[in-house]
Structure formats: C-alpha cells, structure tokens
Amino acid sequence: MSSEYAVEQWMTVELSDDRVYAYLAIQPMAEPITCTLKDLEDLLSRYRVRYGVKQGILQQIAENPRRFAGKMTLIAEGEPPKAGRDGEIRMLYDTEQANKRPQENDDGTVDFKEISRIWNVRKGQLIAERIVAEEGTPGKSVSGEVLEGRRGKEAKFKIGKNVVSDGDQLALYSAMDGMMTLTDRGKINVFPIYEVNGDVDYRIGNIDFFGSVVIRGNVLPGFKVKAAGDIRVTGGVESAELEAVGSIEISAGILGHNKGMIRAGVNVKSAFIQDAQVEAGQDILVTQSIMHSQIRAGRNVICKGAKGLIIGGTVQAGEKVVARVVGNTMSTPTAIEVGVLPELRNELSTLRTQLRQLADSLDKTEKALVLLDQMAAAGQLSQDKIAMRIKLTHTKKQALEEQAASRERILEIEKTLEDTDRARVEIISIVYGGTKIVIGRYTRFVKESAPRVYFKYLDGDIAMLPNS
C-alpha cells in the first residue's frame, strides 16, 4: 500500500476549539502501513499546522505508524493566551469579625475586655483602593495566528453611605468621622453612630469610637466607653469609665462604687448619681438624686426632679447649683462650691499643697547649706562635700523659682475667685445643717436647716436669702 494512500485513508488532523493544540488521529489498521516524515509534514501543511510542531513525535510515527493506531496523538502545541488578572477592591482594614481576639498586654496577661473591633476612620481618610484589571498575555495558535489574551474583569466600588471616590474611581474616601462598615453584599459605608443592642460586656468589650455611641442596655463594671461624639445609655452604668467629647446621657443612672469615671466635654444627664465621680464641661442634669459623689461642672449642676436630693460628697460648679434638697436630718457633710471653674479650684488646692512641700524642702536644703558653709569656713570640706554643696545650691535656686511661679499662679486664680457675680446656690425646698457653701474664696457653714433659700456673694460675705 502506498504511503500516500495510508496517510489520506488512515490519518486525519484535529484541532482543539481554541486552535492551540493539534492531534493526529490514526485509525485502527488490519495491515501495516508505511509513511515518511515528509508525508506527515505535507498532511499538517494541508491543515495549516505550522507552529509548535513536535518533530520528534512525527519521526516516531513515521518509523512505526501501527504503534499510534487507534489514538489521538498531540503533534503540535501553540501558546495558549493568558487572561489578565481581575481587578479587585482592596480594603485598608481587616473586616473579618471572626478575627475578634482578646488583647494581650505587654506583660503577657490577656485583657478580655479589649475585644471590640470598630474600624474608626477620619473624614477624608483613604479606606479602600481599586486595583485595575490587567491586560491578557497573547498566545499563538498552531497555525501561527496571534491569539489575544482576555483582559481581566474590572472591579467596581459598591458605594454606600458617607463615602466618596476620586474621579478615576481608584480610591474611596470617608466623607465623615465614623465607623467603616460593610453591608448589603459588600457596600462600603461610614456611619456616625455605633449601636450596641444590649449590654457592654465581655461579648462587646471596651469601645473607642470616632463618632457617637448608643448602648441599648447597661455598661457593666470595669468596662470603658470612649466616643468623639455623644454617648447614650438606655440602661445604667456601674463602676465603668465613660468619656465623650460631646454629651453623655444615662437613662437609668450611675452607680459608681467609688470606681470608674464619667467625663463629658459638654453635658451629663442621668436619673441619679451615687458614689461616683462625674465631670462635665458645661452642665450636669440629674432628675432624682446625687449621693456621696464627686461632681464637677464647668457651668451648672441642676438636681430638681421629684426628689432633687444632694446628700454627701462635693458638688462643684462654675456658676450655679440648683437642688430641691441639700443634706439630710443626720447632718451628713455635704459641700456645694460655685463661682469658679472646678479645675481652677482644684488647681489652687494642688498649688497650695505644693507650696507647703516646697517650703519644707527649702528649709531642709538651707539647713544643710548652713552646715556645709560652716565646714567650708573651718576648711573641712572634702571633694564629695564640695559636690554636694554645689548640688544643694542648684536645688535651692530651682525650688525658689518654682515657689515664685506657684505663688504667681495662686494670685491669678484668687483674682478669678473674686468674680462671683453669677455664682449662686438655689435651694427649692430645704437645706440641712452640715452643708458647706463655698462661693469664690468665701465659705459659709449651714448650722440650722432653712427652707426655700438661695446663697450668693454679697458685701464681702455669703448671704442666705429667701428664694421666692
């Protein structure tokens, strides 16, 4: 049988759909056939297979066609095109809630309260980037044609609330201070409020948020909530730390157990305050009672609800304190101080303590220097005593400078204590003995209970006048 007949009758070339691969199909044969390498090359040429031909395989087929009968043999291989890498949205934060783990401290202990994962962002902060899809890499078919590689699929930002992108849609920025959150199948949002539907406990952990925080439950002992906006708690706060740049509102009251701190840049509003330390830049508003607490308000403390009690502790206000009842029949010591910012009054107390300590230190230093001067006059100063004398002289100079600065600052604060025109303590119902009223630099002790009065500075003293 001629080789031409064998090639035409027994062999065909088949291409893959993408034309990257060519196969030689040899039908099963009853009798041997012969063909040359040229016969096979001519066959491939008729099918326009000219690139990536496997000459070694063709040679083996030419030598023994029967061995390849009944098979599909790869005889040419082009270069498959490669698709470009798909585009992607790259978040700049780990948004996997599953990664919540307690915080490990430097000493190796674990703080189980520090598990909250809030993705705080500032206005204008970059929060996500769009990585552009890449062009594909071209390939070649077995006929030598260029096969274009598919470009990767472009990704798109799923823009939610309070986020903006640049003109090229390559970067996503926060439009406000707040919390970055993914919702609705990957929508990127920034929300100004962080809500806790329940208690702040070990499940939630401590909170530190750039916006406002709403807690629909209680804040349990030992936990901390910090907000750059406001904090609102629909339940109560017990032995916890709350700090807000704005205001703090606590519906069910504050039970401090003399632990923790409530501090607001603007106002604090609560049903009651007991055994707690509370500070506000402006007003502290209480509907029921303030019991045995340390209260400081830059402007006013108002406690005039149905009970309106202030009993025990110290209440300081820059301008005014209004209460229904102050003190009790047992004459529990209760201090009401108005007429100067609480921080200035406390600074004054600290300065006076420092002055006493400086005076004691100076006295000891001067006595030591007198002794060293006597030894120097007698020619008995050793090298170490000379060094001590130089050091003590420097210490004395430094202490005198600090003493002068403290006295100057005390005079400044005392001048502000004289400005008591707006300072006032109003008693709606009754004030009991055992109450101390401080207005500016003046103090008055209430010895007997008095109904419906107010206190103000008048003619060099604190006057108690009827409250109409």
Helices and strands as residue ranges (DSSP letters): H 3-10, E 11-15, E 21-26, H 37-46, H 55-63, G 65-68, E 71-77, E 88-91, G 97-99, E 103-104, E 110-111, E 120-121, E 126-131, E 139-140, E 146-147, E 163-165, E 171-174, E 178-183, E 187-191, E 193-196, E 207-209, E 212-215, E 224-227, E 231-233, E 237-238, E 241-244, E 248-250, E 254-255, E 261-264, E 268-274, E 277-280, E 283-297, E 300-303, E 309-317, E 320-326, E 334-338, H 342-377, H 383-417, E 424-431, E 435-439, E 442-446, E 450-458, E 461-466
